[in-house]
């Protein structure tokens, strides 16, 4: 991944976040990784709502989004991101324990890029995240920046 790509992880479970971060690093993803502990925190970051850190429109982002989070759930975050003209280009990968077929369908209809179910088994969970890290590390991976300028 290029240096200007930032991985945003909206995950309220600290243990899951640490596993995701660790396994992304194991696959040579050495990019900036930011954690958001609930849906409101990620929305504040994305929509620049009086927070210390906020989205830099010149950078490129990937959002890993859990569905079940406090304050604002991942489904609502996905709706708001994909409804915003500026943010809709950000790839959103649902990374959640929810395997309900209707929820998966709804997320794709709202515009998620991929939907990954977190395996319950620790080793399978690590393998899933490592595969995701390998995808992020692909040399040909290209992502749009948030800015309206051509990339």
HELIX and SHEET records of a PDB file:
HELIX    1   1 UNK A   14  UNK A   26  1                                  13    
HELIX    2   2 UNK A   39  UNK A   46  1                                   8    
HELIX    3   3 UNK A   74  UNK A   83  1                                  10    
HELIX    4   4 UNK A  101  UNK A  110  1                                  10    
HELIX    5   5 UNK A  122  UNK A  136  1                                  15    
SHEET    1   A 5 UNK A  32  UNK A  36  0                                        
SHEET    2   A 5 UNK A   5  UNK A  10  1                                        
SHEET    3   A 5 UNK A  60  UNK A  65  1                                        
SHEET    4   A 5 UNK A  91  UNK A  96  1                                        
SHEET    5   A 5 UNK A 114  UNK A 117  1                                        
END                                                                             
